[in-house]
Amino acid sequence: MRRAALLALSALLFTACEKDAVEETGEMEGDPVMLTFAPTLFGAAPDCSTSGSLGAGEVDVTLADARFFVHGVQAMSAEGQWVDMMLHDDGQWQFSGVALLDFEDGTGSCADGGTADLNAMVHGELPPGEYSGLRFNVGVPFELNHLDSATADAPMNTPGMFWSWQGGYKHLRVDFVVNEKVPVRWNTHLGSTGCVSDAPTQAPAEACDQPNVATITLDGFVPGTDTIALDLSTLAGDVDLSTNTVDTPPGCMSAPSEPDDCAPVFQALGMSFESGECEADCAAQTLFSVSAG
């Protein structure tokens, strides 16, 4: 109930902010659009205190984190053209065309590094018209991926979502506590790899070898009516969470040395683990789907 109330409050606040922005600046030229993400885990809304079986080994786990960035949001027009959705900076969840989705509430197993605030919405505007289809990228674009998180605007300053200037942001973070005699973590931290610069504290001048950004296309999606469903269990559905590659951090850190831990995660996003890019436009991804309104 608390989670539902917080998400409902977020929607009301976003609507109010949208109205205030138009009244103060008069800048809105299109129609306001709110995109809602509806995650599930173990067949219900994700919760930081509920455990369940997950992965190839059917290991008992509890959610410990669930956040990701999106950018490049587009909708398919009636004329068959992809149209950019303009995202509005809001000082908390959206900045320069990037939005952060946050489904952990900082309680229970999410208390280690989590936050109390939740966000399941992306808001902005589209030119007037009819749309049927949605496309977005999971992650941060290269031109914003290597900011100084200590001085960046929200949400690019969010703790726990950044590696280094060289490595950039964690595009997606979904962590679990493995409930054994001594609880351990199994983390999914998706981010760009093969990023070259003179030092970890320096941003790379050229794009990273493996961008590890998934492009998600949802055919038939009607903005403002349908909901973006995502099943968090699919990310680790084919991984044995009771094991881990020797001499590596627990889970998948996107490193080339972790094929056993990471390849199934990349497959769930429709990406090649070797190249860090979409395979066949990421059409085989299983994380996101359309929930008809």
C-alpha positions in Angstrom: 0.0 0.0 0.0 2.8 2.4 0.9 4.5 1.8 -2.5 1.3 2.3 -4.4 0.6 5.5 -2.5 4.1 6.9 -3.1 3.8 6.2 -6.8 0.4 7.8 -7.0 1.8 10.9 -5.2 4.6 11.0 -7.7 2.2 11.0 -10.6 0.2 13.9 -9.0 3.4 15.9 -8.4 4.6 15.4 -12.0 1.2 16.5 -13.3 1.4 19.7 -11.1 5.0 20.4 -12.2 4.0 20.0 -15.9 1.2 22.5 -15.5 3.4 25.0 -13.6 6.1 24.7 -16.3 3.6 25.6 -19.0 2.1 28.5 -17.1 5.5 30.0 -16.2 7.4 29.5 -19.4 4.8 28.8 -22.1 7.2 26.4 -23.7 5.0 23.4 -24.2 4.2 23.0 -27.8 3.0 19.4 -27.9 0.6 17.3 -25.9 1.7 16.2 -22.4 2.4 12.5 -22.1 3.1 10.4 -19.0 4.7 6.9 -19.5 4.2 4.5 -16.6 6.4 1.5 -15.9 4.9 -1.4 -13.9 7.5 -3.8 -12.6 6.8 -7.3 -11.2 8.9 -9.8 -9.3 7.6 -13.2 -8.1 4.3 -12.3 -9.8 3.7 -9.2 -7.8 5.0 -5.6 -7.4 8.6 -5.7 -6.3 9.2 -5.5 -2.6 12.4 -5.2 -0.5 11.2 -7.7 2.1 9.5 -10.5 0.1 11.6 -13.5 -1.0 11.1 -16.0 -3.7 12.8 -18.5 -5.9 14.8 -17.2 -8.9 17.2 -18.3 -11.6 18.3 -21.6 -13.0 19.1 -23.0 -9.6 15.8 -21.7 -8.1 17.7 -19.9 -5.4 15.8 -18.1 -2.6 16.4 -14.3 -3.0 15.1 -11.0 -1.9 15.3 -7.8 -4.0 18.0 -5.4 -2.9 17.9 -2.7 -5.7 16.0 -2.0 -8.9 16.9 1.2 -10.9 17.7 2.1 -14.4 18.1 5.1 -16.8 16.3 5.6 -20.1 16.8 8.0 -22.9 16.0 8.5 -26.6 12.2 8.0 -26.0 10.3 7.9 -29.3 6.7 7.1 -30.4 5.5 5.7 -33.7 3.2 8.1 -35.5 0.2 7.2 -37.7 2.4 7.9 -40.7 4.9 5.3 -39.6 7.6 7.6 -38.4 9.5 7.6 -35.1 8.8 10.9 -33.3 11.0 12.1 -30.4 9.3 12.6 -27.1 10.6 15.7 -25.4 11.5 15.0 -21.7 11.3 17.9 -19.3 14.0 18.5 -16.7 12.3 18.3 -13.2 15.2 18.6 -10.8 14.9 15.1 -9.5 14.3 12.3 -12.0 14.9 13.8 -15.5 17.7 15.8 -17.0 18.7 16.6 -20.6 16.6 13.8 -22.1 17.6 11.1 -19.5 15.2 9.8 -16.9 15.8 7.6 -13.9 13.3 4.9 -12.9 13.5 3.7 -9.3 11.5 0.8 -7.9 13.3 0.3 -4.5 12.2 2.2 -1.4 15.3 1.9 0.8 13.7 -0.4 3.3 14.5 -4.0 4.2 17.1 -5.6 2.0 17.2 -2.3 0.0 18.4 -0.3 2.9 22.1 -0.7 1.9 22.4 2.0 -0.7 18.8 2.4 -1.5 16.6 5.6 -1.3 13.1 6.2 0.0 11.9 8.0 -3.1 10.3 6.0 -5.9 9.7 6.8 -9.6 7.8 4.8 -12.1 7.1 7.6 -14.6 8.7 9.3 -17.6 7.0 12.6 -18.5 7.2 14.9 -21.4 5.4 15.9 -24.6 4.7 14.6 -28.1 3.4 16.6 -31.1 -0.3 16.3 -31.4 -1.4 13.1 -33.2 -2.1 9.4 -32.9 0.7 7.0 -31.9 1.0 3.3 -31.8 4.4 2.1 -30.7 7.2 3.1 -28.3 11.0 2.9 -28.4 13.6 3.9 -25.8 17.1 3.1 -24.8 18.0 1.6 -21.4 21.1 3.5 -20.2 22.8 6.8 -20.5 24.0 8.3 -23.9 27.8 8.6 -24.3 27.7 12.4 -24.2 26.3 12.3 -20.6 27.7 9.0 -19.5 31.0 10.4 -18.1 30.0 13.4 -16.1 31.3 14.2 -12.7 28.5 12.7 -10.6 29.6 14.7 -7.6 28.6 18.0 -9.3 26.1 16.8 -11.9 22.4 17.7 -11.8 19.8 15.2 -10.5 19.3 12.4 -11.3 22.9 12.2 -12.7 24.2 12.6 -9.1 22.3 9.6 -7.7 24.4 7.6 -5.3 25.0 4.0 -6.3 24.4 4.6 -10.0 27.9 5.6 -11.0 31.3 3.8 -11.4 33.8 6.5 -12.4 34.4 9.2 -14.9 36.1 6.6 -17.1 33.5 3.9 -16.7 30.5 6.1 -16.5 27.0 5.3 -15.1 25.4 2.0 -14.2 22.7 2.0 -16.9 20.7 -0.6 -15.0 21.1 -1.9 -11.5 19.0 -4.9 -10.2 20.5 -6.5 -7.1 19.4 -9.5 -5.0 20.3 -10.8 -1.6 20.8 -14.6 -1.8 19.1 -16.0 1.4 21.5 -18.7 2.6 23.0 -19.2 6.1 25.2 -16.2 5.4 23.3 -13.9 3.0 25.3 -12.8 0.0 24.6 -10.5 -2.9 24.0 -11.3 -6.6 24.1 -8.0 -8.4 23.3 -6.9 -12.0 25.2 -3.7 -12.9 24.9 -3.0 -16.6 27.2 -0.3 -17.8 29.6 0.5 -20.7 32.9 -1.4 -20.8 36.1 -0.9 -22.8 36.2 2.8 -21.9 39.6 4.2 -22.6 41.2 7.3 -20.9 44.5 8.1 -19.2 43.0 7.6 -15.7 39.8 6.4 -14.0 39.2 10.0 -13.0 39.3 11.2 -16.7 36.4 10.8 -19.1 37.1 9.0 -22.4 37.2 11.1 -25.5 35.8 8.3 -27.7 32.9 5.9 -27.3 33.4 2.8 -25.2 34.1 -0.5 -27.0 31.0 -2.1 -25.5 28.2 0.5 -25.0 25.9 -2.0 -23.4 22.8 0.1 -24.1 19.7 -1.8 -25.1 17.1 -0.4 -27.5 13.6 -1.5 -26.5 10.8 -1.4 -29.1 7.2 -2.0 -28.0 4.9 -2.4 -31.0 1.3 -1.3 -30.6 2.0 0.7 -27.5 -0.4 3.7 -27.1 1.3 6.5 -25.1 -0.9 7.8 -22.3 -3.1 4.7 -22.4 -0.9 1.6 -22.1 1.6 0.7 -19.4 5.2 -0.5 -19.8 5.3 -3.8 -17.9 8.7 -5.3 -16.9 9.3 -8.6 -15.3 12.5 -8.3 -13.2 12.9 -12.0 -12.8 13.8 -12.4 -16.5 17.1 -10.7 -16.0 18.5 -13.6 -14.0 16.1 -16.2 -15.1 18.7 -18.4 -16.7 21.5 -17.8 -14.2 22.4 -19.9 -11.2 22.5 -17.3 -8.4 24.2 -19.7 -6.0 27.4 -19.5 -8.1 29.7 -16.8 -9.3 32.7 -16.5 -11.6 35.9 -17.0 -9.5 37.7 -13.8 -8.5 35.0 -11.4 -9.6 32.4 -9.4 -7.7 29.1 -11.2 -6.9 26.8 -11.2 -9.9 27.3 -9.5 -13.3 29.3 -6.3 -13.5 29.3 -6.3 -17.3 33.0 -7.3 -17.4 34.2 -9.4 -20.4 35.6 -11.9 -17.9 32.1 -12.8 -16.7 30.3 -14.6 -19.6 28.7 -17.2 -17.4 27.2 -14.5 -15.1 26.4 -11.9 -17.7 25.5 -13.5 -21.0 22.0 -14.6 -19.9 21.4 -11.1 -18.5 22.4 -9.5 -21.9 20.2 -12.0 -23.7 17.2 -11.0 -21.6 17.8 -7.5 -23.0 18.3 -8.7 -26.5 22.0 -7.8 -26.6 25.2 -9.6 -27.5 27.5 -9.9 -24.5 30.5 -9.8 -26.8 29.7 -6.6 -28.6 27.5 -4.9 -26.1 25.0 -4.0 -28.8 21.6 -5.1 -29.9 21.1 -8.3 -31.8 18.4 -7.9 -34.4 17.3 -4.6 -32.9 17.0 -6.3 -29.4 13.9 -7.9 -30.7 14.4 -11.0 -28.5 14.4 -9.0 -25.2 12.1 -10.5 -22.5 12.2 -7.8 -19.8 9.7 -5.3 -21.2 6.2 -5.8 -22.6 3.0 -3.8 -23.3 0.2 -3.9 -20.7 -2.9 -2.6 -22.5 -4.7 0.2 -20.8 
